[in-house]
Amino acid sequence: MRLRSKSIILIMLLPVFLKAQLIPISSARLQPLGSTVTVRGVVTNGAELGKIRYFQDGTGGMAAYPGSGSAGGFEGSVTRGDSVEITGTLVDYHGLLEISPILSYAVIQSGLPGPTPIGLDITQISEAYESSLVSFECVSFSGTGSQFPTGNVNVTDFTGASTNVFMPSGHPMIGTGIPDTSITLTCILSQYDDFQLLLRNQSDFSQTHCLYFTEQLSQTNIHTTGFTVSWETNLGTETILHYGKTPYMDSMLVVPGLQSGNSYTFSNLEPGTIYWVQAACTQNGQSIFSKTGVFATQSNSSGEIKIFFNHDINPTYANGFVPDGQSVSEVMDETIARINSAEQTLDIAMYNNNQSMLVNVIADAWNRGVRVRYIADEGTSNTALQNSPPFPVLYGNDSAIMHDKVLVIDADIPDKCWVMSGSMNWTGQNINNDFNNTLFIQDQSLARAYELEFEEMWGSEGPLPDAQQARFGAGKLDNTPHYFMVGNRPVELWFSPSDQTTSHIVESVYDCSEEALFALFSFTKDDIADALVDAHFSSIPVRGIIENVTDNGQEYDYLRSQGIDCQAHYKPGEFHHKYAVFDANGTDPVVLTGSHNWSFSAETVNDENTLIIHDYELASLYKAEFEQRWQELTVQNKEANYSGMQLYPNPAIDVLTIKVKEQNIELIQIRDVLGNILISQSLNESTTFQTIHIEQLPAGTYLICVISQHGLSTLPFQKI
């Protein structure tokens, strides 16, 4: 009966099939984009990867996605083990060749065994195996012992090469344990701007017996002429360390002894210099290579850190410290002074810029012989750059956003180099009205690490960009140093999305023991929220301020439901910070700041940077900034009963109904996200219900504010 019904399907679709002759997948992959092809193969995945289906014949693999204009019901009808025939159009989606739209499809047979995986090592990954089922022996995961998150998890094989396993949102393996031993990994080879591996289920893991690294290279004991690297293998090995000042590592040394855990302290290295290091370990004729570590020595720079806020802090909490600036004029004066101080090089990665005055200052540097390189986001207005400045500009990240706010000045001059980071874009609104922090750091090692990241996006080490070699977003690699000694401060630097920044934020939360404060524009990452909740239930005080409390997937409601004291920022000006302060008055005070919102996009597709700085003075100043903003939000509504107010429907179209517990309400207001009052009316004294007409408001996010003798309560709502 089943075969008969399928024959009917084939007959019904025959006129479509005649448009393209059935060809092998390998031949289809050679056709020009836009061609209509008909191919047949066995499907290797199901709904765990969403709507897309990967399938293979004996010649190769292909992906099919039911995009706009596709025949209906594809994702519900086609599953793993089906032999399927598909006709559709070849397109390139972020490097992945796929069929979309699917003009027609037919399931020929079901329940077939999958194709035999193609055995590879990670160095052999190429287009030839795209969309095919592949396997890798002796693979180990980073994040061993933790759970699979949404997004990328790094894997390394016995060659020392690494790549990413990508877990799409909703995958059933999210939250399950990452293997803590070396395994054979079966997966689908896909692409999204770079190659990525896709898992189906736990059966994609199988045990293996081989020599492997239980701990990859790590760095400690950083000083001006060296550092210590440590590693561990499952068996005792002989080890050779390859190292050098370029990725080609032109020097080597033999580490004495035959043991599984080992370390080596480098000496006689150069200050403020980046070194590449790889361990080659051998046991009984089998050799394995570690992932290449990128490490920096301590520099001879001053290590000075200047911190600027564009609004006042609360000095009561600053422990006697004073920021270098707490006004718009001070942060802009410092920015201009730093640009004017450039002698050799000026690298700028700035999300958005409408300040012609700053472009003129940069142009002056160019005119006096400074090498200027500028990266801007492709999708923002950047009006200040529209009149063709004299210096080269590369617009990047066409699939997400280039969200950095970074200056790197004179990276090769130890006492002149500076790095600027923080949350402030160069726009009038962000500078003058929104709440932001900017810091300037005088350190050569850090400057060279930022320069390395910049050149990955620039696509070149030279003065002009190479768009063909440029890497943005998910296409970037984890290839920069992460640990530094800036003066006497331990500092960490993580770039997104290559460095799994969220895992390091989570680690900082779990290291916290006395107090956790966070100040964020956007917060949608479940794993960080869960870590904060764990801290809260461990009796650690946790407080936070969030601007976008209506974002899709926002954590604001969840945090409040778990008892965390979290405030929505409703004041004029966006709360644009992306910082956290842990244990400001403890034994290891930490500040986390940069451009990285605690969001899925920041973790997986945007270009971002995050600094984690262990320093008492900075932690005191950031805590003082937080406490000032907290006071502004909470003093006037200290006793207001937020939970005593109900609002429905939400989202609303024309009319809102508000219900309050008490009758002594003085005023009800509707405000926009900048705090501007749009509607104001009194509550009828005889009722606790009030109807508000909002049909005149454009679609968007608003705040409803109830003012009583107890203060102010607010709730966000959506007008659609």
N, C-alpha and C positions, 0 to 999 in steps of 0.2 A: 504493500500500500504506500509506504513512504517513497519507494523508488518511482512509483507511478506518479505521485504528486510532484516529484521533482522533475520528471520528464515534462509534465505540463508547464512547469515554470520555465524550463528551457525553451519550449516552443513559444511561450508568450514573449520571451525576450529575444527571440531569434532575429527580428528585424534590427535590433540594436547591435547584436553581435556581428552582423554583416558589415558594420562600419569599420571594423578593424579585425585583421586576421590574428588568430591565436598564435603567439610567439613565446619562446622561452623568456624567462625573467632576465637572464643575462643580456639578451638582445634588446629587451624593453629598456634596460638601464642605459643603453647606448643611444636611444632616440633623443631628439632635441626636446627641451622643455616646451610644453604646450601640445605635444603629440598625443593623440588618442591611441591607447594600446589595449590589447586584450591579453591577459596572462592568467595562468592557473597555478595553484600551489596549495600546500598544507599550512593551515593557520597555526601559529605557535603561541598565541596569547589569547586571553579573554578580557572580560570587563575590568580586571585588576589594573589595566593600563588605560582605562577610559574607553573612548569611542574608537581609537585607532586599532587596526589589526595588522600584524606582521605575518607574512606567509612566504613559503619557499617552494621552489621546485629543485630539480637536481643541478641547476646552473647558478642559482643565486637567490637573494631575498629581496622583498619589496614591502613597503608600507602602504596601507590604504586608509584614508580618512574620509568619513562621510561629511564633507563640508557643504556649504551652500550649493544647492542645485543637484544634490546627490539623490539617488534612488532611496526611498524610505525604508526604514526598518533594518538597516544594515547592522548596526551594533547589537541589536536584539536577536538577530537571526544567525550571525556568524560567530563562531567561538572556536576555541582551541581544539585541534584534531579534525576540523572540517577541511575537506578538499573543496576549494572555492574557485570559481572562475569570475574574473572581474574585468570590466571594461571601464576606462576612465582616462582622465587627463593627467599627464605628468607635470608636477610642480616641484619647486624647491622650497622647502619650509625650514628656514634656519639651518641650511646645509643638508637636510634630510630629503632624499628623493622619495616622493610619495605620489600616489594616485589620488587626486581630489579635484573636482568632484568625481564621485563614483556614479557613472552613468547607468550601469546595470551590474548585477551580480547574480550568481546562482550557486547554491550549495550542492555539490555533486555527490558527496558522501560524507558521513560523520563517523566519529569514533576512531579515526586513524591514529597510529602512533606518530609521534613527532619525528622530525628529521634528526639524524645523528649530529650532535653538536660538533662544530669545527674546533679542534684543539689549537689554541694560540697561546703565546705569551703577550703581555701588554704591549711590548715594543712592536708587535706585528699587526696591531690594530690599523686598519686602513679601509678605504672606500670599497675595496673588493669584498669585504665581509659585512658591509652595512645591511641592516635589517635581517641578518641571518642569526641562527642560534649558534652560539660559540661557547667554549669552555676554557677556563684558566686553572691550571694546577698550582697548588701551593700559594694560595692567595690569603692575605691577612688584611683585616679591616682596621682602619684607625677608629678611635672611639670604642675600642674593645671593652666589652662588659656593659655598654650602655644600650639604649634602644634605638631602633631605626627612626630618624626624624623625617619630616617632609623635607625634600630637597636632596642635596648631595652628601654622600658618604665616600670618603677616599678609600681605595683599595690598592695594595701593593703586592706584586708577585715576586717570585724568587730572583728575577733579574734586577730588582730594585726599582723598576718602572712602576708608575702609578697612574690611575685614572679614577673617574668618579662613577659610582653607582647612584642613579637618580631614582628617588621615590616620589612619584607624583601625588598630589593631594588626593586623599581618599583611598590610597593603596591599602589593602588589608594587612600588609606586613608592618605598617607604621605602628610604632609602639611595641613591637616584638623585639626580642633580644638580638643584638648583633653577635655573630659567632666570635667566641673568644679564643679560638685556635685556628690554625691554618686549615684551609679547606680547598676542595675543588669546586669552582663556581661555574654554574651554567646560567646563561643569560642571553638576552637579545642585544645585539650591538646597534645602537641608534645614534642620532646626532641632534644636538640643539646648539648651534654655533661651534660646538666641539663634540668629539665622540663622548658617549655616555652609555653605561650598561644598565639594562632594565631587567629587574627580577620579576618572576611570576608568583612563586610561592616558596615555602620552605624546602620543597623537594629540589630546588635549584642549588642546595648545599649538599655536599657529600664529603665525608672524612677522607683525609689523605695523609700519607706518611712521607715526610721529606724534611729537609733542612730549611729553616725559615727564621725570620727575625721575630722575636717576641716583643722587642722594643726597638723602634727606629732610633736614629741618631737624635740626641737631645743635647742642649748646650747649657752649661753652668759656668760659674766662676769667671765671669767676663771681666777682663782688664785691658789695659791699653796695648799690651804686647802679646795677648793670647787669650785662650779660653779652654775649657774642658769639654770634650764630647764623650758621650756614653752611649752604649748600645747593648743589646742582649739577643742571643740566639737560643734556639731550643736545645742545641747540642754544642759541645765545646769545639771551637774552630781556631784555625790560624787566620790572622787578619792583616790585610794591607789597607792603609788609608790613602786614598787619592785626594789631593786637595790643590787649591790654587785660587788666584784672584779673578779667574774667569770660569764659566761653566765647563771649560775643557780640562781643568784640573791637571796642570802639567807637572805637579810634584807628587811624590809618593813616599811612604815610610812603612816599615814593618812593625807591627805591635807584637812584642814578645809574649809568649805563653800560649797555651791551648785551653781556653775556657769559654763558657757560654756568656757570662757577663763581663763586660770590659769597659775601660775608659782610657782616654789619652788626653794629656794636657799639652796643648800647643804653646810654644814660647817663641820669642824672636819674630813675632808677626808685626805688622804695621798698624799703628793706631788709626781709628776712624776708617777702617777698610772692611769690605765685604769679602768673605771667603766661601768657596764652595767645597764641600767635603762629602766623600762617599766611602763607605766601608765595603771591602770585598772579603768575604769570609769563606773559608774552604774547610771541608771535612770529608775525609775518605774520597777525595777526587771530585766531590760535588761542590760547586761554587755558587754563592748567591751574592747579590749586590744590594746594598741598602738604597732607600730613596735618598737622592742627593739632598744634603742639608745645606741651607744658606745661612751663614752666621756672620755677625759683625763683631769686631773688637770695640772696646771703648775708645772714644775719641779724645783728643787733647783740647776740645772746645770747652767753653766755660760751663755748659750745661744750664745756663740761665733759662728760666721759663717765665714769660710774661703772660698774665691772664687779664682779659678784658671782658666785661659785661656791658651791654648797652642800656642797662637799667640799674638802679641802685640795689645794693645788697643790704642785709641786716647786720651791722657791725657787731651786734651782741653775740653772734655765733661765730665770729671770725677769729677768735683766740688771739686778738691783737694784730692780725695780719690785715693788709690793705691791698686790694687788687691794683694792677697797674692802670686800670681805667674802669669806670662804671658810668660811661656816657657815650653817646654816639660820636661826639667830636673826638674823644680820646682814642677810640678804637680806629677811627678813620685816619687820624693824624699818624698813628703808629703804622697803619697799613701803607700809607703814602711814604713815610720815612723809610720803611723797610725796602720798598720798591726802589726808592731813590738811592739807597745804599748799595744796590747791586753793582758789582764790578765786572763779573764775567758772564754769569748765566742767570736766567730767570724763567722758571717753569711754572705755569699756571694751569690748574685744572679747576674750573669754576662752572657750576651748574647754570647760573643765569647772571647776566650783567646788563643793567640799564644805566650804569654810571659812566657817562662820557668822560668825566673828569679823571676817573681811574684809568680809562683807556689812554687818555692823553699822557698820563704819568708813565704808563708802560711804554708808550711810543717814544717818549723822551729817553727812556733807558735804551731802547732799540737804536735810536739815533746817535747815542754816545758810544755805541759799539757793543752793548750787552747782547748776548745771544738770547733771544726771547722765543719761547715755544708756548703756545696757548691751546688748551683743549676745552671745548665748550659742549654742552649737551645739544644733541641734534634736534630735540623736540621743543625747546623753549625759545622765547622770542629773542633774547640776547641782543636787544636793540642797540646797545652801545657798540656792538661789533659790526653793525650793518653797513657802515661807511668804509669798508675795506681798509682796516688798519694796516700799517706797513709791515707788521710782524706776521708770521704764519699762524693760521688758526685751523685746527682740525675739529670738526663736529662729529661726535661719536655716540655710540650705543643706540643703534636704530631699532633695537627690540625692547628697550626699557629706558632707563635714564642714566646719564653720567652725572652722579649726584655729589661728587667731591666738591669741597671748598678749600683748595690747597694752593699754597705758594711754596716753591723751593728755590732758595736764593743762594748762589755761589757755593754749590755743594762741594767743590774741590778746594775751598779755602777754609782751613780749620777754624780760624777766629772771625770769619766773616759770614759763614753760612747760617741760614735761618730757615725754619719750616713754619708755615702758618697752617693751622687746622681749626676745626670747630664747626659750628652750625650755620654761620651767617653767609647768605648769598649776597652778591653785590647788586641788590635792588633797593630802591628807595623804601619800599614797604618793609623789607626784611631788616634794613639798617636802622630806620628811624622809628618804626612802630612795633615790630614784632620783638619777641624776647629771644636773645641769642647770646652765645659765648664764643669768643675767639681767643686762641692762644698762639704765642710765638715761642719757638724753642730754638736755642742756639746750640746745635749739636750736629757734628759732621756725619756720624754713623747713621743717625736718623734721617738726615737730609739725603744721604746716598740711597737709603732704602726707599724713600719716597720717590727719588729720581728713577730708581729701577722700575718701580710700578708705573710711573709716568711714561717711561720709554716703552713699556709693554703696550700701553694704549696708543702711544705715538707711532709705534711700529718701526722705530729707528733710534739709533744713538746719535744721529746727526741733527743738523739744524732744521731739516725739512721732514715732514711726516711721510710715512709710507703706508698709505691706506690699505694696501694689499696685505701687509704684515701686521697691521694694527689689531689688537685684541681688546674687546670690551665685554663687559658682562660675563655671561656663563662661559665665554671663550677664553677667559684668562686662566693662568696657572698659579699654583701656590709656589712662588719662586722668589720670595723676598725674605730677609731676616725678620724675626718676630720678637726677639728679646734684646734689650739694650740696657746699658748703664749710662744714664744721662746725669752728669754730675755724680751724685751719690744716690740717685733714685733709680730703682728698677722700673723699666718702662716696657710695655708690650705694644706691638703694632700689628693690626690685622686688617687686611683688605678684603672686600667683598666683591663677588661671591666666592672667590677661590679659596679662602682661608677658613671657612666654616666659623664665621665670627660668632654666630649665636651660641655655639658650644662653649666659647670662651666667656661670653656674658653669663651663661648659666653657671660655669665654673666659678666665676667671681661671686655670684649670688650664694652658692653653696659654701664658699670660703668665708662669707660674712658671719660674724658672731655677735655683733652688738646692735647694729642699726643699718637698715637699707632704705635709701631714698632714691627715687627715680623721677626724672623730669623729661617728658617725651611729647613730641608732636603726634606720633602715631605708635600704637602698640597692638599688634595682632598675632604675636608669636606665642603659641600655647606653651611651648616648653619653658620659656622664660617665666611666663605667668605661673606655671606649676611650681617652678623653683621658688618664686616669691611666696606662694602659698605655703610651701613646705617650710620656708623660713618663718613665716607668720605662726604656723602651728608648732614651731620649735621655740616660741616665745621671743623671737627677735622682732623688735618694732619695725614695721614696714609702712612707709607712706609714699604716695606718688601723686603726680599731677600730669594729666593727659589733655591735650588739645582736642584731637579728633575722637570723640567718644561715640560717634555714629559710624565709623568706618566698618566696612564689611569684615566680619571676623574679629571685631574689637574685643579687647580683654577687660575693658572697664567694668562692665556689669558682672563678669565672673569674679574679678578681684573683690568687688564690693560684696558680692554674695558670700564670699569666704571670710568676710570680716576685716579685710584690709582697708585701711583708711586711705581712700583714693578720691581725689577731687577732679572734677571737670573744670577746665579753664574756660571761663565765660567772659573774661575781661576784654576790653578793646585791645587789639593787636594779637596776632597769633603767638601761641606759646611754641616756639620753633626749636627749642632745645632738644638735644638727644644725649642727655648725660645721666649718670648715676653716681651716687656717693655711698660707699660702704665703710662702716666703722670709722667715721671721721675723727672720733676721739679715742680710737682703739690703738692696739699695738701695730696694726698693719693697715693704715688708712689708705683708701683707694678711690681714685676718680676715674670714671669711664666717660669719654666724650668723643665727638667727631661728627660725621655726617650720617651715620647709620641709624635710622629709625628701627625700632624693634618690630619689624614687619617681614612678611614672607618675601616681598619684592626686594627689600634691602638684602636679605640673606641669599637669594637665589639668582637675581638678574641684574640688579643695579650695581653701578660702580660706586663703592663707598670706602671710607677709612675709619678705623676705630683705634683710639689710644687708650690704654689702661695704665695709669700712672700711680705708683705707690709713693705717696708723699703727704705729709701732715699739713703743710701750708696750703697746698692746692685743695686738699679735702676740706679744710676749714673754710676756705673761700667759697667753694662750690656749695657747701652746706649753708653758708650765710646767704648765698643767692637763693637757694631753695627755700629757706625759712622766710625770706622776705616775700617771695611769691605766695608761699603757703599762708602767711598772715593776711595778705591782700585778699585771698580767696575765702578764708575761714572766719576772720574776726567778725565781719558783718552778719554772717549767717551761722554763728557759733551754736545758737540754740534752735535754729530753724529745723523743722521736721521734714527732711527730704522724703522719707518713706511714707509720710502721711499724705502725699499728693499723688493722685492718679490722673492719667491723661489718656484719652482715647477718642477716635482711633488714631493709631500711629503706625505707619504713615497716614496722613490725612489729605483730603482733597479740597473741601470747601469749608468744613466746620470742625472745630475742636470742642470737646467737652472736658472740663476740668473738675475734679472732685477733691475737696480738702476736708480734713477732719474737724477744723474749727471754723467759726463764723466771723471771727474778728480779723478778716483779711482786709488790708487797706487798699491794695492795688494789684492788678494783674498786668504784666507787660509781655509782649513778644519782641525779642531782640534778634538781630542777625549775629553771625559768629564773631563779628568785630565789636559787639556790645551796643550797637546803635539801636535805639528804641523805635520800633516800627508801629506797634499797636499798644495802647494803654487804656485800661478801663477798670472801673471799680466793681467789686463783687457785690451782688445783691445781698443785703444783710440778712434776709430771711431764709437763705438757702446755702448749702455747701456745694452746690453745683453751679457751674457757669458755662454758657455757650459762647464761643468766640468765632466770628466769621473771618476766614483767612483766604477767601477766594481771590482777593486782590494781590496776594503774595506770589511771586514767581516760585517755581519749584526749587527746592534746596533744603539746607539744614538750618534750623532755627532753635532758639532757646525760649521756653516759657518760664517767666520769673514771677513768683508769688511773694509779695511783700506784706509782712504782718508785723505785729508788735515784737515778735521774736527774731525778726531778721528777714533774710532772703533765702528762698529755696528755688532751685532751678531744675528743669528737666529738658533734655534735647528732644526734638521731634523732626520728622521729615514731612515737607509739603510736596506732593506729587501732582 
